[in-house]
Amino acid sequence: MNPVSIFEGASPVILGQPHGGIFIPDDIRKSLNDTGKAISDTDWHITRLYDGLIEGATIVTANFHRYVIDANRDPSGQSLYPGQNTTGLCPLTDFDGLKIYHEGAEPDPDEVEDRRKIYHGFYHAALAAQIARTRELHGVAILYDCHSIRSDIPFLFDGQLPVFNIGTNDGATCAPEIEKIVADTCHEADGFEAVVNGRFRGGWTTRHYGKPATGVHTIQMELAQRTYMDEKPPWNYRKDLAGQLRPHLAKLLQGLNDYACEMAESV
């Protein structure tokens, strides 16, 4: 299994998909308990949801599951949200705070480092290469990081999550015009709630690569899964629901593409 799938496009927009993969090597799977093997914290169907929404976007997808290692966490292990419940670089619990490994089978520091090199490092080497290639082509690159999560997870947040959760680390990771394009499109979507830099302000990927002064802009979208799928096993994709969501996603991605092309012309 190749850890990463890459589609190289000609658009200035890059879609990052770090949490849609479900591959877990056999040796790691054997160490997981039934909770871990359920892989309930997957960004289910994220590739299918975004498929065909924007022509020519580069797509970088992690094929490994986040329980192997989380490609959207700081490789140093530092928490993205100090003082709040979250999961780490190699998660030991699921989003409900339940242990995912058999007792005594948790990865030790050497195992974590091996996984970092084989999976986390591979994904980010690919992503960094595509960002550099895209910026070379256009003088600008917009990384849109695609995420989704169950709508109700008391361990992580209170109440039901809004549909659109936009993260720019309080505006630090992209030009204000980019945040505005996404936020305005989401706020104008009838029947869908949106918040900017709420519980999710952008993961390590967004914060690490977002350097607007260099022409690299990043923004994270965390979608509530109730908008396109069943939020319980077997986690079915709901084409009827997704059909109502996808036009709004297409509109905002096209808006980002158009803005980036205008920026490229002025570079």
Secondary structure, DSSP 8 states (H G I E B T S, - for coil): --SEEEE--SSSEEEEESS---B--HHHHHHB-HHHHT-TTS-TTHHHHHTTSSTT-EEEEE-B-TTT--TTS-TT---SSTTS----SS-SB-TTS-B-B-TT-S--HHHHHHHIIIIIHHHHHHHHHHHHHHHHHHS-EEEEEEEEE-S--TTT-SS---SEEEESTTTTSS-HHHHHHHHHHHHTSTT--EEESSS----HHHHHH-BGGGTEEEEEEEEEGGGTB-SSTT--B-HHHHHHHHHHHHHHHHHHHHHHHHHHHH-
